[in-house]
Amino acid sequence: MHIPDGFIDGKTVATTAVLSAVGVGLALRRVRRTLPARRVPMLGLAAAFLFAAQMLNFPVISGTSGHLIGGVLVAALLGPSAAVVVVTTVLIVQCFLFQDGGVLALGANVFNMAILGAGGGWVIYRCVSALLRGPRGQITAVAFAGWLSTVLAATGCAAQLAWSGKVDWKSAFAAMVGVHLLIGLGEGLISALVFAAIQRTRPELMQTDTASEPQVRWGEFALYGLLAVMGLALFVAPLACPWPDGLESVAEKLGFAHAVTQPALPAPDYAFPGIRSTSVATALAGAVGCVIVFALAFLLARVLVPKRVENVPASSAQP
């Protein structure tokens, strides 16, 4: 669903850039005020996971593929503001290094996938989880919110295409939402499976506001997690479905695919110059991208989040 340059006009570029800047600014402020310093490495790990996961396109219908956005999953684990920051970090690296999404269209992509997808999806998650209590209710809420967050992002994209005059609203909405209703099923299923796995095997990683949170070596966990995610990028990403994603498929169907105007960037389409093997190039791009987004998200969070004095349990206090 990454909008390339050429699909939206100047007024849409400017409007979405301003809206996204405000939304990300608020998210950064919220992260600074509420994220525990010990959880800073988790932002880097979440960003690396989303980057690798978004490379794994899965087939949806004949000739069309989809991929995870992951905003609701991160929001359920770390909170909505952290999710907006994580998704935005991934989109920035995808845009400027791998030509996945336009430079001028970056604001639109952030608005659709980070603000609408992660932020709006988290609101849906909270509403559903409030109605369906308990661990199973949370998993159901993640699945439903993940599916609907994809539809929200697709609706935002359709509105931007229509406002830019590329296609009429009715056609854009029907085509974008139609295919992303199916892609959203994959989003919801993957998000729910990952959430359930974490819930059962590492419950201490779940978002908590209590002072009795178990002691976790967050830095060590994030390092091992990064190695695992890099393995996913190295060995699984080259096997991703090569079919065009939902937006690319819609652009071809509605006749505006030719409008793409992308600048030359270091590794377009996750392919490094000089490497003939597509699989090797994709694997290398995935590994490098994981390291970059991890470092960027981690350093950003480290700069933002002050080191706070953690509450020490009474049982461990010195007499």
Buried (B, 14 or more C-beta within 10 A) or exposed (E): BBBBBBBBBEEBBEBBBEBBEEBBEBBBEBBBEEBBBBBBBBBBBBBBBBBBBBBBBBBBBEEBBBBBBBBBBBBBBBBBBBBBBBBBBBBBBBBBBBBBBBBBBBBBBBBBBBBBBBBBBBBBBBEBBEEBEEEEBBBBBBBBBBBBBBBBBBBBBBBBBBBBEBBEEEBBBBBBBEBBBBBBBBBBBBBBBBBBEBBEEEEEBBEEEEEEBEEBEBEEBBBEBBEEBBBBBBEBBBEBBEBBBBBBBBBBBBEBBEBBEBEEBEBBEBBBEEBEEEEBBBBBBBBBBBBBBBBBBBEBBBEBBEEEEEEEEEEEEEE
